[in-house]
Amino acid sequence: MDSPVTVDPGRSAEIAAGLAHVRSRISAACAAAGRTDSEVTMIAVTKTYPAGDVLALAGLGVLDVGENRDQEASAKAAEVAEAGLTPRWHFIGQLQRNKARSVVRYADAVHSVDSVRLARALDAASAAHRDRPLEVLLQVSLDSDAARGGALPDSPDPGVGLGAVAETVAGAQALRLAGLMAVAPLGWEPERAFARLAEVAAGFRTVHPGAVALSAGMSGDLEIAIRYGATHVRVGSALLGMRPTLR
Ligand SMILES: *Cc1c(COP(=O)(O)O)cnc(C)c1O
């Protein structure tokens, strides 16, 4: 049997320092935007980092964690569960339909739903393998570059138009439409990206008033995302250090 995951005190102290810095950035950004800290949930993005870091984060009170690859996330979630902890796992990466059955077993929320086909696959998997609905955020393409993923706002496309994907999720038995997610497109100033996202979100909420989550902002641009209404920021490197490879 593998040895159980443990927390290294030195590593935990390192993460505590990163966490204090990120929390102060979030507080300052909330204050500047006239918002309260409790309006913003920080998701610690633990991709490429070991299960021990998830335990260290939990020990520091961080129980929302994000992952972007099913294979890595499912193994890590199993290790963490074995250690007796059940943080909330947020799946934030591009997702293939054939991974739906795996993801619904450990994820509490999927932030990257961007097609009717993926929504249907997640609904079927959630109905079969979960006892409560899966939270879904729809990933929005801000530059309409289909290759980078994201549903298309203002598009009547029946497969990847934001309206069609939202209707599918809203009508699904085993999914709960929670809100929207976006990543600033390459080469865009974050202001431009998150201003556009705020505009899309405002229109979206007139149709889906309960879907108020807005997942936006990472280590480099979380202040700007908070200024434009982010309710969830996804922070990796500022907490855990630079990842060895960009992904
Ligand atoms: C990796 C990743 C993040 C975190 O990025 P950092 O710059 O390390 O904070 C956030 N969102 C998504 C979708 C990611 O893949």
The ligand as an SDF file (V2000), in Angstrom:
LIG
                    3D

 15 15  0  0  0  0  0  0  0  0999 V2000
   -3.9170   27.3080  -14.2630 C   0  0  0  0  0  0  0  0  0  0  0  0
   -5.2010   28.0270  -14.2950 C   0  0  0  0  0  0  0  0  0  0  0  0
   -5.4640   29.0840  -13.4000 C   0  0  0  0  0  0  0  0  0  0  0  0
   -4.4500   29.5820  -12.3840 C   0  0  0  0  0  0  0  0  0  0  0  0
   -3.4670   30.3050  -13.0310 O   0  0  0  0  0  0  0  0  0  0  0  0
   -2.3410   31.1180  -12.1940 P   0  0  0  0  0  0  0  0  0  0  0  0
   -1.8500   32.1090  -13.1620 O   0  0  0  0  0  0  0  0  0  0  0  0
   -1.3140   30.1150  -11.7930 O   0  0  0  0  0  0  0  0  0  0  0  0
   -3.0020   31.7220  -11.0220 O   0  0  0  0  0  0  0  0  0  0  0  0
   -6.6980   29.6910  -13.4680 C   0  0  0  0  0  0  0  0  0  0  0  0
   -7.6450   29.3180  -14.3640 N   0  0  0  0  0  0  0  0  0  0  0  0
   -7.4400   28.3000  -15.2380 C   0  0  0  0  0  0  0  0  0  0  0  0
   -8.5200   27.9410  -16.1950 C   0  0  0  0  0  0  0  0  0  0  0  0
   -6.2150   27.6350  -15.2390 C   0  0  0  0  0  0  0  0  0  0  0  0
   -6.0120   26.6410  -16.1100 O   0  0  0  0  0  0  0  0  0  0  0  0
  1  2  1  0
  2  3  1  0
  2 14  2  0
  3  4  1  0
  3 10  2  0
  4  5  1  0
  5  6  1  0
  6  7  2  0
  6  8  1  0
  6  9  1  0
 10 11  1  0
 11 12  2  0
 12 13  1  0
 12 14  1  0
 14 15  1  0
M  END
$$$$
